[in-house]
Amino acid sequence: MNDAEHIVALIPRLRRYARALVGDRSGADDLVQDTLERAWIKLHLYRSGTDLRAWLFTVMHNVYVNQIRSARETVEFDETELDGMTARPQGDSLDVRDLERALRRLPHEQRQILLLVALEDMSYDEVARLLGVPIGTVMSRLSRAREKLRALMYALPQAAKLLVVK
């Protein structure tokens, strides 16, 4: 399989991650298109034989961060977008809606790492390299994201914050 075919095969994974990052289908499609356009232009920078998936996710991460930085206004998650997504049995759709709402409430840094590890099945090392942060940062953000997500989903009290004493 050549690089172009491999990129095409990875589009569903890119769409899934973009949808989880952005929150709406249209924005996710735009992010994937921008990512693929940037990747195609920069394909000469890809080192053959390395992990193309990780390279594409890095491109997507950079495109997404650049879009956030350039945006002058903040875009808030519109929960009414979820109303049209109830193709599952009622109980399942409520669980999915609750999970999506809880994910939206996580800080971006935590949500991003949680999605890369849990949804995209990337290793801590891959996520650390992708985001350019130490592996310890990945592990601590993931731990905080899981704790906060659990608290949000099950209405649990959050753990007390540790005080820094000098």
C-alpha positions as CSV (number, residue, x, y, z in Angstrom):
1,M,0.0,0.0,0.0
2,N,1.5,3.4,-1.0
3,D,1.3,6.5,1.2
4,A,-1.7,7.9,-0.6
5,E,-3.7,4.7,-0.1
6,H,-2.6,4.5,3.5
7,I,-3.8,8.1,4.1
8,V,-7.2,7.3,2.6
9,A,-7.5,4.3,4.9
10,L,-6.8,6.5,7.9
11,I,-9.5,9.1,7.1
12,P,-12.2,7.4,9.3
13,R,-9.9,7.5,12.3
14,L,-9.1,11.2,11.5
15,R,-12.8,12.0,11.3
16,R,-13.6,10.2,14.5
17,Y,-10.9,12.1,16.4
18,A,-11.8,15.4,14.8
19,R,-15.5,14.9,15.7
20,A,-14.5,14.3,19.3
21,L,-12.2,17.3,19.3
22,V,-14.5,19.8,17.6
23,G,-17.9,18.6,18.7
24,D,-19.9,18.9,15.5
25,R,-19.8,17.0,12.3
26,S,-19.4,20.0,10.0
27,G,-16.4,21.4,11.9
28,A,-14.9,18.0,12.1
29,D,-15.2,17.5,8.4
30,D,-13.5,20.9,7.9
31,L,-10.7,20.0,10.2
32,V,-10.1,16.7,8.4
33,Q,-10.1,18.5,5.1
34,D,-7.7,21.1,6.3
35,T,-5.5,18.3,7.8
36,L,-5.5,16.3,4.6
37,E,-4.7,19.4,2.5
38,R,-1.8,20.3,4.8
39,A,-0.6,16.7,4.9
40,W,-0.7,16.5,1.1
41,I,1.3,19.7,0.7
42,K,3.8,18.6,3.4
43,L,4.0,14.9,2.4
44,H,7.6,15.4,1.3
45,L,8.4,15.9,5.0
46,Y,7.0,12.5,6.0
47,R,9.8,9.9,6.5
48,S,8.7,6.7,4.8
49,G,8.7,3.7,7.1
50,T,7.6,5.7,10.2
51,D,4.1,5.7,11.7
52,L,1.9,7.6,9.2
53,R,-1.0,7.6,11.6
54,A,1.0,9.4,14.2
55,W,2.3,11.9,11.6
56,L,-1.3,12.6,10.4
57,F,-2.5,13.1,14.0
58,T,0.4,15.5,14.6
59,V,-0.6,17.4,11.5
60,M,-4.2,17.5,12.7
61,H,-3.2,18.6,16.2
62,N,-1.1,21.5,14.7
63,V,-3.9,22.5,12.3
64,Y,-6.4,22.5,15.2
65,V,-4.2,24.5,17.6
66,N,-3.6,27.0,14.8
67,Q,-7.3,27.4,14.2
68,I,-7.9,27.9,17.9
69,R,-5.2,30.5,18.1
70,S,-6.5,32.4,15.1
71,A,-10.1,32.4,16.2
72,R,-11.0,35.7,17.8
73,E,-14.3,34.5,19.3
74,T,-14.9,31.5,21.4
75,V,-17.2,28.8,20.1
76,E,-19.4,27.2,22.7
77,F,-20.7,23.7,22.4
78,D,-24.4,23.8,21.4
79,E,-26.2,20.9,23.1
80,T,-29.1,21.1,20.7
81,E,-26.9,19.5,18.1
82,L,-27.1,16.3,20.0
83,D,-30.9,16.2,19.7
84,G,-30.8,14.8,16.1
85,M,-28.4,12.0,17.0
86,T,-30.8,9.6,18.7
87,A,-30.7,6.6,16.4
88,R,-30.0,4.3,19.3
89,P,-32.4,3.0,22.0
90,Q,-33.4,5.7,24.4
91,G,-31.2,4.6,27.3
92,D,-28.1,4.3,25.1
93,S,-28.7,7.7,23.5
94,L,-29.0,9.3,26.9
95,D,-25.7,7.7,28.0
96,V,-24.0,8.9,24.8
97,R,-25.4,12.4,25.3
98,D,-24.3,12.5,28.9
99,L,-20.8,11.3,27.9
100,E,-20.5,13.9,25.1
101,R,-21.6,16.6,27.5
102,A,-19.1,15.5,30.1
103,L,-16.3,15.3,27.5
104,R,-17.1,18.9,26.5
105,R,-16.7,20.0,30.1
106,L,-13.1,18.7,30.3
107,P,-10.3,21.1,29.7
108,H,-9.0,20.9,26.2
109,E,-5.6,19.4,27.2
110,Q,-7.3,16.7,29.2
111,R,-9.9,15.9,26.6
112,Q,-7.4,15.7,23.9
113,I,-5.2,13.2,25.7
114,L,-8.1,11.1,26.9
115,L,-9.4,10.8,23.3
116,L,-6.0,9.9,21.9
117,V,-5.5,7.2,24.5
118,A,-9.0,5.8,24.8
119,L,-10.5,6.4,21.4
120,E,-7.5,6.2,19.1
121,D,-5.7,3.6,21.2
122,M,-2.4,5.4,21.1
123,S,0.3,4.7,23.7
124,Y,1.4,7.3,26.2
125,D,4.7,7.6,24.4
126,E,3.0,8.2,21.1
127,V,0.7,10.8,22.6
128,A,3.7,12.5,24.3
129,R,5.6,12.7,21.0
130,L,2.5,13.8,19.1
131,L,1.7,16.7,21.5
132,G,5.3,17.5,22.3
133,V,4.9,17.1,26.1
134,P,6.7,14.8,28.6
135,I,5.2,11.4,29.2
136,G,4.6,12.3,32.8
137,T,2.4,15.2,31.6
138,V,0.4,12.8,29.5
139,M,-0.1,10.4,32.4
140,S,-1.1,13.2,34.9
141,R,-3.5,14.8,32.4
142,L,-5.1,11.5,31.6
143,S,-5.5,10.7,35.3
144,R,-7.2,14.0,35.9
145,A,-9.4,13.7,32.9
146,R,-10.6,10.2,33.9
147,E,-11.3,11.4,37.4
148,K,-13.2,14.4,36.3
149,L,-15.1,12.5,33.6
150,R,-16.1,9.9,36.2
151,A,-17.2,12.6,38.6
152,L,-19.2,14.3,35.8
153,M,-20.8,11.1,34.6
154,Y,-21.8,9.8,38.0
155,A,-22.3,13.0,39.9
156,L,-19.4,12.1,42.3
157,P,-17.7,14.7,44.4
158,Q,-14.3,15.6,43.0
159,A,-11.2,14.8,45.0
160,A,-9.9,17.7,47.1
161,K,-7.2,19.7,45.5
162,L,-3.7,19.3,47.0
163,L,-2.2,22.4,48.5
164,V,1.3,23.4,47.5
165,V,3.3,24.2,50.6
166,K,6.6,25.9,50.3
